[in-house]
Amino acid sequence: MTELSPAAQAVLKAACNTPEDCPYEHDLAAALQAAADQVVPAEEDMPLNLAHRVRWDALQSVRYQLLAIAAELKAQ
């Protein structure tokens, strides 16, 4: 089993009292992917306006972080 990042460990710990015995990694990964899709849909294009681009960049960062945690949990 690979070592999870602190963020992925926190998600797993929040869902299970004992992360080593938690059978829900794939369910958690699916939930995080769905949350990422709600925060920033994958098909949304980068805006041309600078102020909107800053917001878009922040949302994309959140999306990528959620998807990275989901990928870690899915790999377990």
N, C-alpha and C positions, 0 to 999 in steps of 0.2 A: 504494500500500500504506500502511495506517495504522500509526502508531507504536504498538508494543506496550508494555504496562506492564512494569516490571522483573520482576514475577512471571511473566508470560507469556513474556518473553524467556528467563528462567531455565529454564522448562519446555522451550521450543523448543531451547535450547542443550544441555540434558541429553540430548535425543533426537537431535540432529543436530550434527555438528561445524561446519557452516556454515549458520546460520539462514536466510540469504538463498536458499539452494538447497534447503531442506528441503520435501519434498512431503508431509509427514506431519501437517500441522496438523489436519486433520479427524479423523484417527485419534487424535491426542493429545487433542483436544477430547472425543471419545467416551469415551476412557479416564478423563479427569477427571470427566466426568458420571457415569460408573459408580462412580468412587470416592466422589463426593459422595453418591450414593444409598446407598452402603454405610455412610458415616459417619452420615448422618441421612436416613432415608427421608422422602420429600416429604410423605407422608400423616400423619406423626407429629404429634399435637396437643401444644400447650404444656401442661405440667403445672401444677396449681394450687399445689402445694407449693413454697415459695420456694427451698429448696435445690435441688430438681430443676429449677426454672425457670432458675436460674443456669447449671446444666450444659447445659440445653436451649439457652439463649441462646448459649453458647460453641460448641456443636455447629452451631447454625444459622449462626453467623458463619463457621465453617470451610466449611460447605456453600456459602454464598453466595460466598465467596472462590474456591473451586474452580470454581463455575459461571461466575463472572465471567471467570476465566482461560480456561475452555473457550469461552466466547462470543467472546472476543478472537481465539483461535486459529481458530475456525470462520469468523470474518469475514475472515480473510486470504485 
